[in-house]
Amino acid sequence: MAQARTRLLALVAVALAGVALSAVAASPSTDATPLTAVKHVFVIVLENEAADTTFGASSPAPYLASTMVGQGAFVPNYFGIGHSSLDNYIAMISGQPPNPVTQADCGTFSEFSTTGATTSDGAATGSGCVYPSSVSTLANQLESAGLTWRGYMDSMGSDPSREATTCGHPAIGSADNTQGATATDQYATRHDPFMYFHSIIDDAASCSAHVVPFSRFATDLGSAATTPNFSFITPSLCNDGHDAPCANGQPGGLTQVNTFLSTVIPEIEGSAAYKQDGLIITIFDESEGTDPTACCNEQSGPNVTAPGKTGPGGGRTGAVLISPFITPGTTTQTAYNHYSLLRSIEDIFGLSHLGYAAQSGLAAFGPDIFTATPATTSTSTTTNATTTTTTTTKKPPACSAASGFIIASAIVTKTATASKLVVSSRRAGTLTFQVHPATGAARTSQNRTLACKPITINLPAGHGTVKLSASAGKYVQSKTTHY
């Protein structure tokens, strides 16, 4: 009862403060560090490349490997969760683990056949392509929360004899004729995860309004008001690097990825929504070949023994995140995967964790990535008898000494020789640090906190975790951050 009362008070306080709430799952999350200032997330999914190839010195995609990495945060230890494509895409928006048919990319667009009860961690037991309406997705969560979303599918509907212009998918039980590209249509249903859930496709009007050709993206970017809170961008089989060469004669592979990103990323960065509170996440579905490596204590699930067919995962692909909230040139060694991606987006928008995004100990994107606090703009106007002068200054946003959640921010900064954690508290109270380095003994320290007065703690060399326990009167909060 006390825990429920604390959570309710926290919810009320955050609502009054006018900021987005970090995720509230079935039980409180202590390891997610959402950046609640983000309001527009853009996810771009590319195909089938290993991190060493994509981000190596001789990468065929220098715009991604150099320019984008220099603009944001490089995550070299980002992993797919399976092989082949479809199980990865499904995990990104639902947290559902692979089953034998999604591992095979659903050549026939079959119903998911349930063979047992849903597991305690939200995994549907059975096999097949199109999950029953009881299986929820990020899209369903966003709609329920009054937030907007769209899936932008490059080349969808280019050949109406293959698939519809919006919400394009085969008929249930029929062969998927988008498994290969043609010279005029390079859309692949298996790269459009929204099509595999009855909770989306059964409402045809809603599905057609939300899953649209990529050609509409530029128009939606025209203003912050028309830009969805969540945009999921799937390039064509050529532009995502899957095919090389492409069915239309273009080179494909990472060369084509480079061309696509060098056009689309500047468009997003120039948009009002991005400048205001945006986050661009560029990932690959899986590593090249059959690399079965995994991270993050990935679980196999009830339907297969090896998500990567020959091993536990989908291989190391790397990822890049760009945002006004990220210091250019940031690199983190923390490992993440597609379940981490879903968890992070859910945390940003204050949503509960679906499926394997709710796994205990799974890291969400945190202060190792979000290392910058953009300045806010204030304007003052002075008027005299003859002139009116408007002065605009930029200053960092003040810590809000609101009741409820205690920890306002927890930011790790690293240099070649040292690391430190700077914690800002919203309320006067007590803050306990439990530092657990990867090597060496753990240590505990305690500090008194003042509202909005930062506390700095020096961290041991290398990597590790810091468990924070804050108390202020009747409020208690725990958080785990990585360094």
Secondary structure, DSSP 8 states (H G I E B T S, - for coil): -HHHHHHHHHHHHHHHHT-------SS--SS----TT--EEEEEEE-S--HHHHSSTT-S-HIIIIIIHHHSEEETTEE--SSSSHHHHHHHHH-----HHHHTT-SB--B-EE-S---TTS---EE-SBB-TTS--HHHHHHHTT--EEEEETTTTSSTTTS-SSS----TTSB-TTSS--SS----GGG-GGGGBHHHHTSHHHHHHHEEEGGGHHHHTTSGGGS-SEEEEE--TTTTS-SSS-TTS---HHHHHHHHHHHHHHHHHTSHHHHHHEEEEEEESS-STT-----TT----SS-S-TTSSSSS--B--EEEE-TTS-TTEE----EEHHHHHHHHHHHTT----GGGG-TT---S-TTT------EEEEEEEE-SS-EEEEEEEE-------SS--EEEEEEEE-SS-EEEEEEESSSEEEEEEEEESSS--EEEEEEE-TT--EEEEE-SS-EEEEEEEEETTEEEEEEEE-
